[in-house]
């Protein structure tokens, strides 16, 4: 792996994003719009603000899912158009390509996570006991996880349609079991056990730890959960260097 080659890949991806402002706008706007939509749907119901109970989990889930879909489709398109083969023909390693993409998309993750948190906390009034900046850190870790999964699993798809189909296969179980809708300790024992091996579970718990904090501090164990998310993402990227193929066929 070469830092120079990695930086070159990242610059190339950023140039592509600059020429496609519509995609960037969708990545930034859609998660925030979904959070606002859910708040509006529940706003007529009596009781506490829905975002106080579900908001942290949604902030963990939505950016991760969006980055997973976009990254997997983008990487598959690079392979289909022959761009990936041309890059590998140059002095560019697989790790350079994956890390370059991850670094470039980190900028999108910052914009996306910042927009979601601004809407949830400042516009819709989600209560947060810990520091707001910690929400951003956790959201970035979750987005990085989605990016890593998308880069690695794109090698298993032959078409963009197949890449999108990984969403119900990989993302939907995490949505159900990570504590977004039902607390993990209220699940059947088998479901709770399965949730312990799902990476998004730790992203959701880290978000909940920030919300449950007090006096500008996060709850105990929050940064440990963040470390698990980042560690899994790094491991997935390393695995992606083994599964990345030069050709589609």
Residue, then its C-alpha position, 0 to 999 in steps of 0.5 A: x500500500x502506498x500513501x501516494x496511490x491512496x491519495x490519488x484514488x481519493x482525489x479521483x473519487x472526490x472529482x467524481x462526486x464534484x461532478x455529481x452534485x445530485x447524488x451528494x445532495x441525495x446522500x445528505x438530504x434523504x436521511x435527514x428527511x426520513x428522520x423528519x418524516x418519522x417525527x411528523x408521523x408520530x407527532x400527533x400521538x400523545x406522549x414524549x417526543x418519538x425521537x427521544x426513544x428512537x432518534x439515536x438508533x435512527x441516526x446510527x442506522x440511516x447513514x450506515x445504510x445509505x453509505x452501504x448502498x451507494x458504495x456497493x453500487x459505485x464500486x460495482x460500476x467501476x468494475x463494470x466500466x473497466x475502471x477498476x481493471x485500469x487502476x489495478x494495471x497501474x502501481x495501485x494496490x487493492x488496499x490503496x483503492x479501498x482505502x482511497x474510496x473510504x477516505x473520499x467518502x468520509x467527507x460525504x459521511x461528515x456532511x450526511x451525519x452533520x445534517x441528520x444530527x442538526x435536524x434531529x437535535x436542533x430542529x426537532x428537539x431530540x434530547x441529548x444528555x452527552x455532548x452533541x459532538x459525540x453524536x457526530x463521532x458515532x455517526x461517522x463511525x457508523x457511516x464508515x462501517x456502511x462504506x466498508x461493508x459496501x466496498x467489501x460486499x460489492x465483489x460478490x455482486x455481478x450487477x447493480x441490481x444484485x448489489x441493491x439486493x444485499x440490503x434486505x439480506x444484510x441490512x434488514x436483519x440488523x434493523x430488526x435486531x440492533x435495538x432500533x424498534x425493540x430494546x435488545x433486553x426485551x427480545x427473545x434470548x436467541x434474537x438477543x444472542x444473534x444481535x451481539x454479532x451484528x456490527x450495527x448493534x454497537x453503533x446503536x448502543x453507542x448512540x444511545x450511550x451519548x443520549x444517556x450521558x450527562x454533564x457533557x459526558x457520555x455513558x459508560x461503555x460508549x467509546x468501547x462500542x465505537x471502537x468495536x464499530x471501527x474495528x469491524x469496519x477496518x477488518x471488513x476493509x482488510x477482507x475486501x482486499x482479498x475479495x476485490x476482483x480485477x474483472x467482473x467475469 
